[in-house]
Amino acid sequence: MTRKALVEKREELIAKQQALHRLFEAAGPELDLSKVDALKGFASSMDKAGEVKRLNDELTALGKEVEVEVALDRAEKETREREAGMKAGIIHPNGGGGDKGEKKSLGRQFIESEAYKGRVRNAAGPESLLKDVNLGYELKTVMSTGAGWAPESLRIPGLVIPSAQRPLAVIDVIPTGATGQAAVVYMEETTLTNQAAEIAESVDGTLQTYAESALAFTERSVTVRKIATWLPVTDEQLEDIEGIEDYINNRLVFMIRQRLDSQLLVGDGNAPNLRGYNNATNVQSQAKGSDPTPDAIYKAMDLIIVTGRANPTAVFMHPNDWQPVRLLRTADGVYIWGSPSEAGPERIWGLPVIKTTAQTENTALVGDFSPAMSQLYIKRGVEIQISNSHSTYFVNGVQAVRADMRCALVQFRGTAFAKVTGI
C-alpha cells in the first residue's frame, strides 16, 4: 500500500468513527434509537441495535486493517533504510549485498507472505502476518536488552518507603512523669472509715465525744522495666550510605515506642512485661451480653463513675470493633453515628474513641486517663548505642546498634478503668 492509500484508509476510519459518534449523540443519554434519523428504515429496536452493531464491527475490521498497513509501511521504510546502508558498504547481521544469493528484504517477504495476501479475508493482526517471514538470521543476535546494554535505572535519592506498621496511638493519651529510681514507690490509701456525723455541744449537760474515723495506707511498688532491641549493620553501610545513621536511629526509636504502645494496653505484668490497663489491679469489667455495643460502653462508664469515683475520658477500641458501631443504622436506613459523607470526630457518648490494633479485638477499654489515676514514669528515654564488641563483629566489620528505654506504668486506681468484653 502506498503512503497515499494509507492516508485514505485512515481518513475512512475517522469518517466512520465520526458517523457512529453522531448516531450515539442523536440517541441521547437514554440511548433511544427511535430518535436517530439514520435508523428510521429499521422496524424494530432489535433491528436498529443490530445495525449499530454492524457499523461497530465495520469499524473494528477497518481499524485492524489500518494497523496492518501501518506495520507494513513501517517495515518497508526500515527495509529501504537497510538497503541504503548495504549500498554504502555497511555490514548487517544477515550479510552484505551482492547479486547472487541476495536475501529478500523484510518488506518484500512481508508482501509475499500468505498471511499478508489473505489479511482482509481473515482480519489478521500484525503478529500473525510475521509468522511466514524469514528474517535470515537468529533473533538472538539482535542488540536487545539481553545482548546489548541494560538500561540504567537509578533509585530516587534519599527516599525510603517505610513498610506498613501499626501507628502509635496509646502513648499520646497516657500522662507521663519522670523517675530517678529503679521502682516507682507510692502509698495507697487502703482504708478510709468515715464516721463524720453531726454532734451536739452536750446532752443533759454531758459533753459529746466525736466519732472516731480511720485511715490506713499500704505501700505499693511498680518496678521499672526495660524495652530493648538491636540491629547489626556493616561498617560499609554506615560509611557509604548518606543519612543511614539517622534512618536507623529513627526506626529503632519507633520500634521501642511501638512495643511500649502495645504494652500500655495489653502487658500482662509478668516480669519483664509492664502491666497494661487491660490487666490493671482491680480493673472493672462489663460484659456486652445481649446489649448493643454503645449500651455496654455506657454501662462501663457508669461503673467508673459510681465504683471508681472517677470521670471517664477516653475509649480504646480495635478498628474492627468500632466499625459496626460506626455503621449502625435505624430500621429505615439512617446512620446513627452520622452520614457517610460526614467525617466527623470518632466519639461515643461524648468520649473520644482511639482506634488501634494494639487493643485486643472484641474488647474495649474505658478509663479516666488523668494523672491522678495513672501515669507512665520514664526512668530513661530511648537511648541509642553502637559497638563492634559483640561476638566476632570486630573482625567481621559489623556494628551492633542497640536501643532501649526504661519505664514503669502505674495505675493508682484500678477501678478508674473498665473493660467491655464480648464486643
Backbone torsions as a table, in degrees:
resi	resn	phi	psi	omega
1	MET	NA	132.9	178.4
2	THR	-73.5	165.7	179.0
3	ARG	-61.4	-36.2	179.4
4	LYS	-64.0	-42.7	-179.9
5	ALA	-64.3	-37.7	179.1
6	LEU	-64.2	-41.6	178.0
7	VAL	-61.9	-41.9	179.6
8	GLU	-63.3	-41.6	179.9
9	LYS	-63.4	-39.5	177.8
10	ARG	-65.2	-41.1	178.6
11	GLU	-62.7	-37.9	177.8
12	GLU	-64.3	-40.4	178.7
13	LEU	-62.3	-45.8	179.9
14	ILE	-62.2	-41.3	-179.5
15	ALA	-61.8	-43.9	179.2
16	LYS	-66.7	-36.4	177.5
17	GLN	-62.1	-44.6	-179.6
18	GLN	-65.6	-37.1	-179.9
19	ALA	-65.0	-43.1	179.8
20	LEU	-68.1	-34.9	177.8
21	HIS	-63.5	-41.9	179.4
22	ARG	-64.0	-34.5	179.3
23	LEU	-63.7	-47.1	179.2
24	PHE	-67.3	-33.5	179.4
25	GLU	-65.7	-39.5	179.0
26	ALA	-69.4	-30.8	-179.7
27	ALA	-70.9	-23.6	177.8
28	GLY	79.3	177.4	-178.2
29	PRO	-60.5	-28.2	-179.2
30	GLU	-82.7	-2.7	-177.2
31	LEU	53.8	49.4	178.1
32	ASP	-86.2	99.1	-174.8
33	LEU	-69.7	-14.1	178.9
34	SER	-68.7	-18.0	-179.8
35	LYS	-82.0	-11.7	-172.4
36	VAL	-87.3	114.8	-178.9
37	ASP	-60.5	-35.8	-177.1
38	ALA	-65.9	-14.4	-177.7
39	LEU	-111.0	13.2	-177.5
40	LYS	-61.8	-27.3	-177.2
41	GLY	-76.6	-6.0	-179.1
42	PHE	-98.7	131.5	-171.7
43	ALA	-72.6	-51.9	-173.0
44	SER	-105.3	162.7	177.0
45	SER	-63.8	-33.6	179.2
46	MET	-64.4	-40.4	178.6
47	ASP	-65.3	-40.1	179.6
48	LYS	-64.8	-42.7	177.6
49	ALA	-63.8	-36.6	178.0
50	GLY	-64.1	-36.9	178.7
51	GLU	-67.5	-40.0	177.0
52	VAL	-61.5	-42.3	179.6
53	LYS	-64.6	-39.0	179.3
54	ARG	-62.4	-43.0	178.4
55	LEU	-63.1	-38.8	179.3
56	ASN	-68.2	-38.1	177.2
57	ASP	-64.2	-37.7	176.7
58	GLU	-60.3	-44.0	178.7
59	LEU	-60.8	-42.3	-179.5
60	THR	-61.3	-47.7	-179.2
61	ALA	-64.2	-42.1	179.9
62	LEU	-64.7	-38.5	178.7
63	GLY	-62.7	-41.4	178.1
64	LYS	-64.5	-38.6	-179.8
65	GLU	-64.6	-41.5	177.6
66	VAL	-63.3	-39.8	178.4
67	GLU	-60.3	-40.8	178.3
68	VAL	-63.7	-44.8	-178.0
69	GLU	-66.2	-35.9	177.3
70	VAL	-64.0	-42.9	178.6
71	ALA	-63.3	-40.7	179.2
72	LEU	-65.5	-42.7	179.7
73	ASP	-60.9	-40.8	179.1
74	ARG	-66.8	-39.8	-180.0
75	ALA	-64.6	-42.3	179.4
76	GLU	-62.7	-40.6	-179.9
77	LYS	-63.3	-43.9	178.9
78	GLU	-64.6	-35.5	179.2
79	THR	-65.6	-42.7	179.0
80	ARG	-61.6	-41.8	178.9
81	GLU	-65.1	-36.7	179.7
82	ARG	-65.8	-45.6	-178.3
83	GLU	-66.3	-35.1	177.9
84	ALA	-64.6	-36.1	178.4
85	GLY	-68.4	-38.2	179.6
86	MET	-64.5	-40.0	179.5
87	LYS	-66.1	-27.2	179.7
88	ALA	-84.3	2.7	177.4
89	GLY	90.9	11.7	179.1
90	ILE	-80.9	130.0	-179.0
91	ILE	-87.6	128.9	-179.8
92	HIS	-108.3	165.2	-177.1
93	PRO	-58.0	-27.7	-178.5
94	ASN	-97.3	19.6	175.4
95	GLY	96.1	169.1	-177.6
96	GLY	-83.1	-173.4	-178.6
97	GLY	-78.2	-164.5	-179.6
98	GLY	136.5	154.6	-177.7
99	ASP	-74.5	-45.4	-175.7
100	LYS	-85.0	136.5	174.2
101	GLY	65.7	16.6	-179.6
102	GLU	-68.0	131.2	-177.8
103	LYS	-74.6	147.4	176.1
104	LYS	-69.1	146.5	179.3
105	SER	-67.3	159.4	177.9
106	LEU	-59.5	-43.0	179.3
107	GLY	-63.2	-40.5	179.4
108	ARG	-64.1	-44.9	177.2
109	GLN	-60.4	-37.8	179.4
110	PHE	-59.8	-49.1	-176.8
111	ILE	-64.7	-38.5	-175.4
112	GLU	-84.2	-5.7	-178.4
113	SER	-70.0	147.9	179.3
114	GLU	-63.4	-35.2	-179.0
115	ALA	-62.8	-39.9	-178.8
116	TYR	-70.3	-39.6	-178.1
117	LYS	-62.3	-30.3	-179.0
118	GLY	-106.0	24.7	-172.4
119	ARG	-65.1	-37.5	-178.0
120	VAL	-71.3	-36.4	-177.8
121	ARG	-65.6	-45.2	-176.1
122	ASN	-105.4	4.6	178.0
123	ALA	50.8	44.1	-177.8
124	ALA	-68.7	149.3	175.8
125	GLY	-90.4	170.6	-178.3
126	PRO	-56.4	-32.6	-177.1
127	GLU	-65.4	-43.6	-177.7
128	SER	-71.5	-27.5	-180.0
129	LEU	-67.0	-27.3	-175.2
130	LEU	-82.5	-7.7	-171.4
131	LYS	-68.4	-26.1	-178.7
132	ASP	-94.7	0.7	-176.3
133	VAL	-85.6	128.4	176.6
134	ASN	-96.9	108.6	-178.2
135	LEU	-70.9	-21.5	178.7
136	GLY	84.6	2.3	177.3
137	TYR	-157.9	159.6	-179.1
138	GLU	-70.8	133.6	178.4
139	LEU	-63.0	-25.0	-178.0
140	LYS	-65.7	-14.3	179.0
141	THR	-85.7	-6.9	179.4
142	VAL	-66.0	138.5	176.4
143	MET	-73.4	92.2	-179.8
144	SER	-113.0	-172.6	180.0
145	THR	-58.8	-38.5	-178.5
146	GLY	-72.0	-39.8	-175.6
147	ALA	-98.5	-13.7	179.9
148	GLY	-109.6	-144.0	179.1
149	TRP	-83.5	132.1	173.3
150	ALA	-75.1	139.5	179.8
151	PRO	-65.0	144.1	-179.7
152	GLU	-87.4	127.6	178.4
153	SER	-122.2	125.6	-177.5
154	LEU	-107.0	139.6	175.1
155	ARG	-69.3	151.5	175.2
156	ILE	-64.5	124.2	-174.6
157	PRO	-67.0	137.6	171.5
158	GLY	67.7	18.0	-176.6
159	LEU	-123.7	124.3	173.2
160	VAL	-122.3	125.1	179.5
161	ILE	-84.0	113.1	-177.6
162	PRO	-68.7	148.5	176.8
163	SER	-71.1	162.3	-179.6
164	ALA	-73.4	115.7	-178.4
165	GLN	-129.3	155.1	177.8
166	ARG	-65.9	122.6	-179.7
167	PRO	-72.1	157.6	177.7
168	LEU	-74.3	133.7	-178.1
169	ALA	-137.9	-26.8	-172.9
170	VAL	-87.2	-40.5	-174.0
171	ILE	-54.7	-39.1	-175.2
172	ASP	-68.4	-18.2	-176.7
173	VAL	-92.9	-26.2	-173.6
174	ILE	-83.2	128.5	175.7
175	PRO	-67.1	143.1	-176.6
176	THR	-121.2	154.5	175.7
177	GLY	-143.1	-177.4	-179.0
178	ALA	-121.3	150.1	174.9
179	THR	-142.0	145.9	176.8
180	GLY	-108.0	7.7	-175.8
181	GLN	-104.1	169.5	177.0
182	ALA	-81.1	-11.5	177.7
183	ALA	-150.6	152.7	175.1
184	VAL	-95.1	112.9	-177.4
185	VAL	-110.5	132.6	-179.2
186	TYR	-148.7	165.3	179.0
187	MET	-104.3	128.5	177.9
188	GLU	-107.1	132.0	176.6
189	GLU	-76.4	109.8	-176.7
190	THR	-103.9	-12.7	177.2
191	THR	-136.1	129.8	171.7
192	LEU	-143.6	103.4	176.5
193	THR	-103.0	111.1	-174.9
194	ASN	-99.1	106.8	178.4
195	GLN	-106.0	15.5	-180.0
196	ALA	-58.3	130.7	-179.1
197	ALA	-154.5	165.1	178.3
198	GLU	-71.7	147.4	-178.0
199	ILE	-143.9	139.3	177.3
200	ALA	-86.3	161.9	179.1
201	GLU	-65.7	-42.5	177.8
202	SER	-161.2	159.1	176.1
203	VAL	-126.2	118.0	-176.5
204	ASP	52.7	40.1	177.0
205	GLY	83.6	-0.8	-179.7
206	THR	-100.5	126.7	178.4
207	LEU	-67.5	140.9	-177.5
208	GLN	-89.7	147.1	-179.7
209	THR	-96.7	137.5	177.7
210	TYR	-66.1	144.6	174.3
211	ALA	-74.7	137.8	-175.5
212	GLU	-89.2	127.4	173.8
213	SER	-98.4	174.9	-177.8
214	ALA	-142.5	144.9	173.9
215	LEU	-133.5	139.2	175.7
216	ALA	-142.7	149.7	-175.5
217	PHE	-128.4	151.5	175.7
218	THR	-127.7	133.6	179.0
219	GLU	-76.9	131.5	177.0
220	ARG	-117.8	150.5	-179.5
221	SER	-142.6	131.1	176.8
222	VAL	-120.7	118.9	-175.8
223	THR	-72.2	139.1	174.7
224	VAL	-71.5	130.3	-179.5
225	ARG	-110.2	160.1	-179.6
226	LYS	-113.4	135.7	172.1
227	ILE	-115.6	127.4	-170.8
228	ALA	-146.1	157.8	171.8
229	THR	-159.9	170.6	177.1
230	TRP	-151.6	166.0	-174.4
231	LEU	-144.0	125.6	175.1
232	PRO	-82.2	133.9	-179.1
233	VAL	-138.7	135.5	179.7
234	THR	-74.6	156.8	177.2
235	ASP	-58.1	-38.8	-176.4
236	GLU	-64.2	-40.8	178.3
237	GLN	-61.3	-44.4	-178.7
238	LEU	-67.8	-32.7	-176.6
239	GLU	-85.3	-35.0	-168.7
240	ASP	-98.1	-23.1	-174.6
241	ILE	-98.8	114.8	-178.3
242	GLU	-67.1	129.7	176.4
243	GLY	81.8	4.1	-175.5
244	ILE	-69.1	-31.4	-179.9
245	GLU	-63.1	-45.3	178.9
246	ASP	-63.5	-39.7	-179.8
247	TYR	-63.5	-47.1	-179.9
248	ILE	-62.5	-44.0	179.7
249	ASN	-59.7	-44.8	-179.0
250	ASN	-63.5	-41.4	-178.2
251	ARG	-71.5	-37.0	177.8
252	LEU	-65.8	-40.9	176.5
253	VAL	-61.0	-42.3	178.7
254	PHE	-61.4	-43.0	-179.2
255	MET	-59.6	-44.4	179.8
256	ILE	-63.7	-47.4	-177.4
257	ARG	-68.8	-32.6	177.7
258	GLN	-65.9	-40.2	177.0
259	ARG	-65.2	-42.4	177.2
260	LEU	-60.9	-42.1	-179.7
261	ASP	-55.6	-39.8	179.3
262	SER	-74.3	-43.7	-179.0
263	GLN	-60.2	-33.0	-178.9
264	LEU	-60.1	-26.1	179.1
265	LEU	-100.3	-48.2	-167.5
266	VAL	-112.4	0.5	178.2
267	GLY	-55.0	134.5	-173.9
268	ASP	-89.3	-4.5	177.3
269	GLY	84.5	-8.7	176.6
270	ASN	-79.2	121.8	-175.5
271	ALA	-50.2	135.2	8.4
272	PRO	-96.6	20.7	-178.8
273	ASN	-75.1	148.7	169.7
274	LEU	-73.4	161.4	173.7
275	ARG	-98.5	107.2	-178.1
276	GLY	-76.3	170.8	-176.6
277	TYR	-61.3	-35.1	179.6
278	ASN	-61.4	-25.7	-176.0
279	ASN	-116.2	18.9	-179.4
280	ALA	-63.0	148.7	176.5
281	THR	-62.0	130.3	178.7
282	ASN	70.4	11.3	176.7
283	VAL	-58.7	137.8	-177.8
284	GLN	-85.0	163.5	-177.2
285	SER	-138.6	138.3	178.3
286	GLN	-130.4	114.5	178.7
287	ALA	-77.8	138.2	179.1
288	LYS	-67.3	-44.1	-178.7
289	GLY	56.0	-131.4	-179.3
290	SER	-91.6	1.8	-179.8
291	ASP	-72.4	149.1	166.1
292	PRO	-62.6	151.8	-178.0
293	THR	-55.2	-44.6	178.5
294	PRO	-57.4	-37.9	179.7
295	ASP	-65.6	-42.0	-179.4
296	ALA	-64.1	-38.4	178.6
297	ILE	-66.9	-38.6	178.4
298	TYR	-63.4	-40.4	178.2
299	LYS	-64.6	-36.9	176.3
300	ALA	-64.5	-38.1	176.6
301	MET	-62.1	-40.1	178.1
302	ASP	-63.7	-38.7	177.4
303	LEU	-58.9	-42.3	-179.4
304	ILE	-66.0	-40.3	-178.8
305	ILE	-70.7	-46.6	-173.0
306	VAL	-79.6	-51.0	-175.9
307	THR	-88.0	-43.2	-177.3
308	GLY	-81.1	-11.3	-178.2
309	ARG	50.7	43.5	-178.1
310	ALA	-134.7	174.8	-178.7
311	ASN	-120.4	110.2	-178.6
312	PRO	-58.9	139.9	-176.9
313	THR	-122.4	-17.3	-176.7
314	ALA	-160.8	161.3	177.6
315	VAL	-129.6	128.6	174.9
316	PHE	-102.1	129.3	-180.0
317	MET	-141.3	148.5	171.2
318	HIS	-70.7	141.3	-179.5
319	PRO	-53.5	-35.8	179.9
320	ASN	-67.3	-25.0	178.2
321	ASP	-84.7	-29.2	178.3
322	TRP	-77.1	-29.2	-176.0
323	GLN	-54.4	-51.9	-179.7
324	PRO	-64.9	-25.5	176.1
325	VAL	-69.5	-47.3	-179.5
326	ARG	-62.8	-28.2	-176.9
327	LEU	-96.5	7.4	178.2
328	LEU	-58.8	134.8	-179.9
329	ARG	-131.7	154.0	174.0
330	THR	-73.5	173.4	-178.7
331	ALA	-59.5	-29.7	-179.8
332	ASP	-96.2	15.9	169.7
333	GLY	89.3	10.5	179.5
334	VAL	-84.5	128.7	179.8
335	TYR	-70.0	126.4	-176.4
336	ILE	-73.0	-39.1	-177.2
337	TRP	-91.4	24.5	176.2
338	GLY	103.6	154.0	-179.7
339	SER	-62.3	148.2	175.7
340	PRO	-58.1	-22.2	179.9
341	SER	-78.5	-8.7	-179.7
342	GLU	-102.7	120.2	178.0
343	ALA	-67.7	-65.3	173.9
344	GLY	62.7	160.0	177.2
345	PRO	-74.5	149.2	176.0
346	GLU	-83.7	100.7	-177.1
347	ARG	-139.2	153.3	174.0
348	ILE	-140.8	128.5	-174.7
349	TRP	52.4	32.6	178.0
350	GLY	85.6	-8.7	-179.1
351	LEU	-93.4	141.7	175.8
352	PRO	-66.3	139.2	176.8
353	VAL	-102.4	118.6	177.9
354	ILE	-97.9	108.6	179.9
355	LYS	-85.8	124.2	179.3
356	THR	-155.3	139.0	176.4
357	THR	-76.6	-2.2	173.0
358	ALA	-69.9	-24.6	179.4
359	GLN	-79.1	144.3	177.3
360	THR	-63.7	132.4	179.7
361	GLU	-65.5	147.1	-178.2
362	ASN	72.8	11.8	178.0
363	THR	-135.4	131.2	174.0
364	ALA	-112.0	150.8	176.7
365	LEU	-121.1	122.5	175.4
366	VAL	-108.5	138.0	-178.2
367	GLY	-160.5	164.8	172.1
368	ASP	-98.2	98.6	-174.8
369	PHE	-95.2	56.7	175.5
370	SER	-105.0	157.2	-177.5
371	PRO	-58.4	-25.4	-179.1
372	ALA	-73.0	-20.5	-176.1
373	MET	-100.8	-28.3	179.1
374	SER	-166.0	156.4	175.3
375	GLN	-151.6	149.4	170.9
376	LEU	-98.7	114.4	-179.0
377	TYR	-96.8	128.1	-178.9
378	ILE	-102.5	114.5	173.8
379	LYS	-78.1	-44.6	177.3
380	ARG	-151.7	129.3	177.8
381	GLY	-69.2	-178.4	-177.5
382	VAL	-62.8	125.8	-178.3
383	GLU	-121.0	134.5	-179.8
384	ILE	-108.2	130.8	175.8
385	GLN	-133.0	154.7	-179.0
386	ILE	-137.8	140.5	-179.0
387	SER	-159.8	153.3	174.4
388	ASN	-109.4	17.3	-176.5
389	SER	-83.1	-4.7	-179.3
390	HIS	-74.9	129.0	173.2
391	SER	49.0	-126.4	179.7
392	THR	-101.3	21.8	-175.1
393	TYR	-61.0	-31.7	-178.0
394	PHE	-62.9	-45.7	-178.1
395	VAL	-82.5	-14.7	178.4
396	ASN	-93.4	-7.1	-179.2
397	GLY	70.2	41.6	-179.2
398	VAL	-124.8	142.9	177.8
399	GLN	-111.5	139.9	174.2
400	ALA	-99.4	116.8	178.8
401	VAL	-103.6	118.8	-176.4
402	ARG	-118.8	152.8	179.6
403	ALA	-138.7	139.9	176.1
404	ASP	-156.4	164.5	174.3
405	MET	-147.5	160.4	178.4
406	ARG	-127.3	133.1	-176.0
407	CYS	-158.7	168.1	176.9
408	ALA	-143.9	135.6	177.1
409	LEU	-104.8	123.9	-177.0
410	VAL	-119.7	123.3	170.5
411	GLN	-101.1	106.3	-178.9
412	PHE	-68.3	-33.7	-179.6
413	ARG	-135.6	100.3	-177.0
414	GLY	-62.3	-30.6	-178.5
415	THR	-73.4	-3.0	175.3
416	ALA	-81.6	4.2	-179.2
417	PHE	-131.8	146.8	-179.0
418	ALA	-143.3	133.0	175.1
419	LYS	-91.4	142.6	171.8
420	VAL	-109.9	114.0	-173.8
421	THR	-104.3	157.8	175.8
422	GLY	76.5	22.1	179.7
423	ILE	-65.6	NA	NA
